[in-house]
Amino acid sequence: MPGSNSENVLNTALTKVKYRHSDMTKRDCMNVMHHYRGLMPKQDKFIFNDGVQRDLITLTGTIPVPYKGQHYNIPIAVWLLDTHPYNAPLCYVRPTQDMQIKTSKHVDTSGKIYLPYLHEWSYPNSDLIGLIQICILIFSEQPPVYAKPKEPVAAPYPPVSGYPYPPTGAQPAYPPAPYRAPYPPYQGNSPGYPPYPPNPPTSTYPPYPPQQGGYNQPQPQPYYSQASTVSTESSGSAAGGTITQEHIKASILSAVEDKVRRRIREEFSTRQAEQESLKKIGEDLNSGGERLKQMMNRLNDESEELDRNIDTLEKKQEEMKDLIEKLEENQEINVDEAVTASAPLYRQLLSAYAEESATEDALYFLGEALRRGTVDVEVFLKHVRNLSRKQFLLRATMIKCRQKAGLQI
């Protein structure tokens, strides 16, 4: 399965690259890859501006970006530092062979992405899935790439004597475009652009949004559907090939209306997502408040019980002090007062136990007296019968007391 394969690759990379917080890094990566299947983990070398190379984990692939009613897959690369998630990652746009970077305040000529979310990165309020969502929102308003313009090929012209230029009506061939390095070095405070592997084939990525530029910028060929082209041609032919002010006004109004509707839908979706997030946070806070109340009640109960135990210990301590003073003064201690019960039920149980033990001793000594001939059989049987009846009542009393006190019988 792709998910298990990505997890295996991530585990292998984490074992090779020493991250300080590997568990949190793995959890953050798995979360973003679960929501965005186009991102895959990989171990690669990153070259900083000072020339230092370091093995880091990068998430490369595409993210879906809505633009003018369609979704485009924008290729990006997210490099995770070894202190992730406590430091912001390094993000770059990775254009393919038929793409060109469109510079803006969020993307420079080398493809490096600049966002307030990265500048204000703070764990645990910041994570990779939030970063990707912010990138999608920014790129839907300002696409970071556009299609490279195709260079027209000049048709060969037959030689005409006396004419150094092509015949009238023929279009001259465009001069070849000057060579431009696809990734010029970026001079800034952030690390340089990493040595990316070769770009994947063009078929890997679907069409991407066209450039919205000025008059002097090269205009790429937009990817219009065949139905829209036919409808445009038919409307033009129906009007006799003439575009009037009413046509221009209607087109502008339609474009503005579509843009306003799109922005309203995007704003509504954003606000609805924020509302759902705030609602979930409110529910979590309410449940947390209930748990805190229960904990406070439990702490109050334990505090009261602790106070009672302290009072009991203080009383016992006073009793121990009195006993120590009596022992120091060599005063006689009453045996019955030395051992006392804390409740009347326990006192009755203790008294019954003492009497039952004494009865047991009396029966033993009667047997010894009979054996030695001190008493005769008639006297022995009479006393044994009385003591046995008393012993039975005492044992019954002890059983009843233990049942009332909840003690083991």
C-alpha positions in Angstrom: 0.0 0.0 0.0 1.2 3.6 -0.7 0.7 4.6 2.9 2.7 1.8 4.4 5.4 2.3 1.7 5.7 6.0 2.6 5.8 5.1 6.3 8.6 2.6 5.7 10.6 5.2 3.7 10.1 7.8 6.5 11.2 5.3 9.2 14.3 4.4 7.2 15.1 8.1 6.7 14.6 8.9 10.4 17.0 6.1 11.4 19.7 7.4 9.0 19.2 11.1 9.7 19.4 12.0 13.4 16.4 14.3 14.2 16.2 15.6 17.8 12.4 15.0 17.9 11.9 12.0 15.6 8.6 10.9 17.0 7.0 14.4 16.6 8.6 14.7 13.1 7.1 11.3 12.0 3.7 12.2 13.4 3.6 15.6 11.6 4.8 14.0 8.3 2.3 11.1 8.5 -0.5 13.6 9.2 0.2 15.8 6.2 0.7 12.8 3.9 -2.6 11.3 5.0 -4.4 14.4 3.8 -2.3 15.2 0.7 -1.4 11.9 -1.1 0.8 13.7 -3.6 3.6 14.3 -1.1 6.2 11.6 -0.6 9.1 11.5 1.9 12.7 11.3 0.8 16.2 11.6 2.2 18.5 14.0 0.3 21.4 16.5 0.8 20.7 20.2 1.4 23.3 22.8 0.6 23.2 25.9 2.7 24.5 29.3 1.6 27.8 28.7 3.4 28.4 25.5 1.4 27.6 23.2 4.3 25.8 20.0 3.2 23.5 18.2 5.5 21.2 15.1 5.1 17.6 16.1 5.6 14.2 14.7 5.0 12.2 16.3 2.3 8.5 16.0 1.3 8.3 16.3 -2.5 5.3 16.1 -4.8 2.3 18.1 -5.8 -0.5 19.9 -3.9 -4.0 20.6 -5.4 -4.5 24.3 -5.9 -7.9 25.7 -7.2 -7.6 28.5 -9.8 -10.4 29.9 -11.9 -12.8 27.0 -11.3 -10.2 24.3 -12.0 -7.7 22.4 -9.8 -4.0 22.3 -10.7 -1.2 20.3 -9.1 1.6 22.6 -8.1 5.0 20.8 -7.5 6.7 21.8 -4.3 9.4 20.5 -1.9 9.4 20.9 1.9 12.7 20.4 3.7 12.5 19.6 7.4 15.4 20.8 9.6 16.8 18.4 12.3 15.1 20.6 15.0 11.6 20.1 13.5 8.9 20.9 14.6 10.4 23.7 16.7 11.9 25.4 13.6 10.2 26.3 10.4 10.9 24.1 7.3 12.3 25.4 4.0 9.8 25.4 1.2 10.5 25.6 -2.6 8.5 25.5 -5.8 9.8 22.8 -8.2 8.8 23.6 -11.7 8.9 21.0 -14.4 10.6 21.4 -17.8 7.5 23.1 -19.4 6.9 25.4 -16.4 8.4 28.7 -15.4 8.4 30.3 -12.0 6.3 33.4 -11.6 8.0 35.7 -9.1 5.9 37.5 -6.5 6.2 38.6 -2.9 5.7 35.0 -1.8 8.0 33.3 -4.4 11.5 34.4 -5.5 13.4 33.6 -8.7 14.9 30.4 -7.2 11.5 29.1 -6.2 11.9 29.7 -2.4 8.5 30.3 -0.7 8.1 33.2 1.8 5.1 33.2 4.0 4.2 35.0 7.3 3.2 31.5 8.6 6.8 30.4 8.2 8.2 33.6 9.7 5.9 33.3 12.7 6.4 29.5 13.1 5.7 28.4 16.7 5.2 24.8 17.8 2.6 23.5 18.7 0.5 26.2 17.0 2.3 25.6 13.6 2.5 22.3 11.7 3.0 21.0 8.2 -0.7 20.6 7.3 -1.4 24.2 8.3 1.6 25.2 6.1 0.2 23.3 3.1 -3.2 24.8 3.5 -1.7 28.4 3.6 0.3 27.6 0.5 -2.9 26.4 -1.3 -4.7 29.6 -0.3 -1.9 31.9 -1.4 -1.3 30.0 -4.7 -5.0 30.1 -5.6 -4.7 33.9 -5.7 -1.2 34.1 -7.2 -0.1 31.0 -9.0 3.7 30.4 -8.6 4.3 28.9 -12.0 2.9 29.3 -15.6 3.4 27.5 -18.9 6.5 28.4 -20.9 5.7 30.1 -24.2 6.4 27.9 -27.2 8.9 29.4 -29.6 7.4 29.8 -33.1 9.3 28.2 -36.0 9.8 30.3 -39.0 8.7 28.8 -42.3 11.3 28.8 -45.1 10.9 31.4 -47.8 11.9 30.9 -51.4 14.7 33.2 -52.7 13.3 36.2 -54.6 15.7 38.2 -56.7 15.9 41.8 -55.8 14.2 41.4 -52.4 16.5 41.1 -49.4 13.4 40.6 -47.1 10.5 38.1 -47.3 7.6 39.0 -49.6 4.9 41.4 -48.5 2.4 39.8 -46.1 4.8 37.1 -44.9 5.6 37.1 -41.2 9.3 37.3 -40.3 10.7 34.6 -38.1 11.1 35.3 -34.4 14.7 35.4 -33.1 15.6 32.6 -30.7 15.0 33.5 -27.1 18.2 34.1 -25.0 19.2 31.3 -22.6 18.2 31.7 -19.0 19.3 29.6 -16.1 16.3 27.8 -14.7 17.4 28.4 -11.1 19.5 31.6 -10.6 21.1 31.7 -7.2 19.2 33.6 -4.5 21.2 36.0 -2.4 19.5 36.3 1.0 19.6 35.4 4.6 17.9 32.1 4.1 19.7 28.9 3.0 20.3 28.5 -0.8 18.2 26.4 -3.1 18.8 22.7 -2.6 20.2 20.4 -5.3 17.0 18.9 -6.6 17.0 15.6 -8.5 16.1 15.7 -12.2 12.6 17.0 -12.9 10.0 14.3 -13.5 8.3 13.9 -16.9 5.8 16.4 -17.9 3.0 13.8 -17.9 3.3 13.5 -14.2 1.7 16.9 -13.6 -1.6 18.0 -15.1 -2.0 21.4 -16.7 -1.2 24.4 -14.6 -2.6 27.9 -14.6 -1.4 30.4 -17.3 0.5 33.5 -16.5 -1.3 36.7 -15.7 1.3 39.3 -16.8 1.8 42.6 -18.5 2.0 43.5 -22.2 5.8 43.0 -22.4 5.9 39.6 -20.7 5.8 36.4 -22.8 2.2 35.1 -22.9 1.9 31.3 -22.7 -0.6 29.4 -24.6 -3.6 28.9 -22.3 -5.3 25.5 -21.9 -8.8 26.3 -23.0 -11.3 23.5 -23.7 -12.5 22.9 -27.2 -16.1 23.7 -26.3 -15.1 27.2 -25.1 -13.1 27.9 -28.3 -15.9 26.8 -30.5 -18.4 29.0 -28.7 -16.1 32.0 -28.9 -15.6 31.5 -32.6 -19.3 31.1 -33.2 -20.2 34.2 -31.2 -17.5 36.2 -33.2 -18.8 34.9 -36.5 -22.4 35.7 -35.5 -21.4 39.3 -34.8 -19.9 39.5 -38.2 -16.3 39.5 -36.8 -16.8 43.0 -35.2 -16.4 43.5 -31.4 -18.5 46.4 -30.1 -18.4 48.3 -26.9 -21.4 46.3 -25.7 -19.5 43.1 -26.2 -16.5 44.3 -24.2 -18.8 45.7 -21.4 -20.7 42.4 -21.2 -17.4 40.4 -21.1 -15.9 42.6 -18.4 -19.1 42.4 -16.3 -19.2 38.6 -16.7 -15.5 38.3 -15.7 -16.0 40.6 -12.7 -19.1 38.7 -11.7 -17.3 35.3 -11.9 -14.4 36.6 -9.9 -16.6 38.1 -7.2 -18.6 34.9 -7.0 -15.4 32.8 -6.8 -14.0 35.0 -4.1 -17.2 34.9 -2.1 -17.3 31.1 -2.4 -13.6 30.9 -1.2 -14.3 33.4 1.6 -17.4 31.5 2.7 -15.5 28.2 2.6 -12.7 29.7 4.7 -15.0 31.3 7.2 -17.0 28.0 7.5 -13.8 26.1 8.1 -12.8 28.6 10.8 -16.2 28.4 12.3 -16.0 24.6 12.5 -12.5 24.8 14.0 -13.7 27.4 16.6 -16.7 25.2 17.4 -14.5 22.2 18.0 -12.2 24.2 20.1 -15.2 25.4 22.1 -16.3 21.9 22.7 -12.8 20.9 23.8 -12.7 23.8 26.2 -16.1 22.9 27.7 -15.1 19.3 28.2 -11.8 20.4 29.7 -13.7 22.7 32.0 -15.9 19.9 33.2 -12.9 17.7 33.8 -11.2 20.5 35.8 -14.4 20.9 37.9 -14.3 17.2 38.7 -10.7 17.3 39.6 -11.3 20.3 41.9 -14.1 18.5 43.7 -12.0 15.4 44.1 -9.1 17.6 45.4 -11.5 19.2 47.9 -12.7 15.9 49.2 -9.2 14.5 49.5 -8.2 17.8 51.3 -11.0 17.4 53.8 -10.1 13.7 54.4 -6.5 14.7 54.9 -7.5 17.3 57.5 -9.5 14.7 59.4 -6.6 12.3 59.3 -4.3 15.1 60.6 -6.7 15.8 63.5 -6.7 12.0 64.4 -2.9 11.8 64.2 -2.6 14.9 66.5 -5.0 13.3 69.0 -3.0 10.0 68.9 0.2 12.0 69.3 -1.2 13.7 72.5 -2.1 10.2 73.9 1.4 8.9 73.1 2.9 11.9 74.9 0.7 11.2 78.0 1.8 7.5 78.0 5.4 8.6 77.7 5.1 11.0 80.6 3.5 8.2 82.7 6.3 5.8 81.9 8.9 8.4 82.7 7.2 9.0 86.1 7.0 5.3 86.8 3.3 5.4 87.2 1.3 2.3 86.9 -0.7 1.9 83.7 -4.1 0.4 83.7 -4.2 -2.5 81.3 -7.8 -1.9 80.4 -7.0 1.8 79.5 -3.9 0.8 77.5 -5.9 -0.7 74.7 -9.0 1.2 73.7 -11.3 0.9 70.7 -12.3 3.9 68.6 -16.0 3.0 68.4 -18.5 1.3 70.8 -19.0 -1.6 68.3 -15.2 -2.3 68.2 -15.2 -2.0 72.1 -17.9 -4.6 72.4 -16.0 -6.9 70.0 -12.8 -6.5 71.9 -14.5 -7.2 75.3 -16.3 -10.3 73.9 -13.0 -11.6 72.5 -11.2 -11.1 75.8 -14.0 -12.9 77.7 -14.0 -15.8 75.2 -10.3 -16.2 75.6 -10.6 -16.3 79.4 -13.4 -18.9 79.1 -11.1 -21.0 76.9 -8.4 -20.8 79.5 -10.9 -21.8 82.3 -12.0 -24.8 80.4 -8.4 -25.8 80.0 -7.6 -25.5 83.7 -10.8 -27.5 84.6 -9.6 -30.3 82.4 -6.2 -30.2 84.2 -8.0 -30.2 87.6 -10.0 -33.2 86.6 -6.9 -35.0 85.4 -5.1 -34.4 88.7 -8.1 -35.4 90.7 -8.6 -32.0 92.3 -12.3 -32.0 91.3 -14.7 -34.8 90.7 -16.6 -35.5 87.5 -19.9 -34.0 88.6 -18.4 -30.7 89.5 -16.3 -30.7 86.3 -19.4 -31.3 84.1 -21.4 -28.6 85.9 -18.7 -25.9 85.4 -18.0 -27.0 81.8 -21.6 -26.8 80.9 -21.9 -23.2 82.2 -18.7 -22.1 80.6 -19.5 -23.7 77.2 -22.9 -21.9 77.2 -21.1 -18.6 77.9 -18.5 -19.3 75.3 -21.2 -19.9 72.7 -22.9 -16.6 73.4 -19.6 -14.7 73.3 -18.7 -16.2 69.9 -22.1 -15.4 68.5 -21.7 -11.9 69.7 -18.3 -11.6 68.0 -19.7 -12.8 64.7 -22.6 -10.3 64.9 -20.2 -7.5 65.6 -17.9 -8.3 62.8 -20.8 -8.5 60.4 -22.0 -5.0 61.5 -18.5 -3.6 61.2 -18.0 -5.1 57.7 -15.0 -7.2 58.8 -14.0 -10.6 57.6 -15.6 -13.4 59.6 
